[in-house]
Amino acid sequence: LSLMQKMEESNEVDLVYITERIIALSFPGATEEHRYNVHLREVTSMLRSKHQQHYLLLNLSEQRHDITKQNPRVLDFGWPDHHAPSLDKICSICKAMDTWLNADPHNVVVLHNKGNWGRTGVVVGAYMHYSNLSASADQALDRFAMKRFYEDKAMHMGQPSQRRYVHYFAGLLSGHIKINNKPLFLHHVIMHGVPNFESKGGGCTHCYTFNSSVNVQGDSHTSICITIEPGLLLKGDILLKCYHKRYQNPSRDVIFRVQFHTCALHNLALVFTKNDLDETFKDERFPEYGKVEFIFSFGPEKIKGLDHLQNGPSVSVDYNTEDPLIRWDSYENFNRRCEDIKDGQNVMVIWPCTPFPLMC
């Protein structure tokens, strides 16, 4: 057996030539550090032997000194596993790939990922659309190969937000999505159906903004409105997380997570069904009919005519956000704090991931 066959049979490394010039290199997230380093050296040796100095490695995971040390050309574009990258980052990755591949017909790109296939899928799906703008007819087979990889392997492993961002990117490139340059102000979050995370049913859900915590009590048949006044300014890439706080111990469970970009929104109401919510789409505790609705406006003032949307008796606001259980940091520094990508408590966090505008 060849070296790569032996490694792939060990289920500790997966190397796929998506096209002749785009290579996916993936390691399971749980791979032991020693085994990962051994396989990385072996893969690097193979790449050097086959492609010499003509390969560019794009690292989609956390920064690692061993990757940079062993490979001649490395660009770090990492973001947390199971998440979507910012639209700006997708643009930068596609530009880097296109520039390198067009510089020399022998050049190849290696997409390195340690974790779920979803990150690789986002890049392949985005570049499939990006390259389509200037691709010649003789590259039709490459586009077909990327499409097959994205649909057959990566898409089923990814999250709804990852697919949403590929859709955003494709729409912006084609002109089907017009850029909204206006900031939006979030006034209401409406949860239709509270999942059952406790054996006795119900529970306590927490929604956290920058300066307050919202505590919610309810059950699977409850529709809960959380009102934020004045409206919360959102602009650019938005990551929102909702957690359930456990009764018996100081820990939390993710109820749902969702990412969207305000540049692609033109309606002041946004609805995500269960199948649109990250992790939740496969969680049996979240009711099938459940959904999350967001109400926006173009200003912070209270929206006229929506007085019926207000915090109910089961909703309370707590301005003490110093409790370590409810603190959550931005993912901008995830390379320095890898443990931040692990979910484990009970909160709703609304966080602008990156600045606007989208530059592509």
Buried (B, 14 or more C-beta within 10 A) or exposed (E): EEEBEEBBEEEBBBBBEBBEBBBBBBBBEEBEEEBBBBBBEBBBEBBBEEBEEBBBBBBBBBBBEEBBEBBBBBBBBBBBBBBBBBBBBBBBBBEBBBEBBEEEEEBBBBBBBBBBBBBBBBBBBBBBBBBBEEEEEEEEEBBEBBBEBBEEBBBEBBBBBBBBBBBBBBBBBEEEBEBBEEBBBBBBBBBBBBBBBBEEEBBBBBBBBEEEBBBBBBBBEBBBBBBBBEBBBBBBBBBBBBBBBBEEEEEBBBBBBBBBBBBBBEEBEBEBBBEBBBBBBEBEBBBEEBBBBBBBBEEBEBBEEBEEBEBBEBBEBEEEBEEEBBEBEEBEEBBEEEEBBEBEBBBBBBBBBBEBEBEB
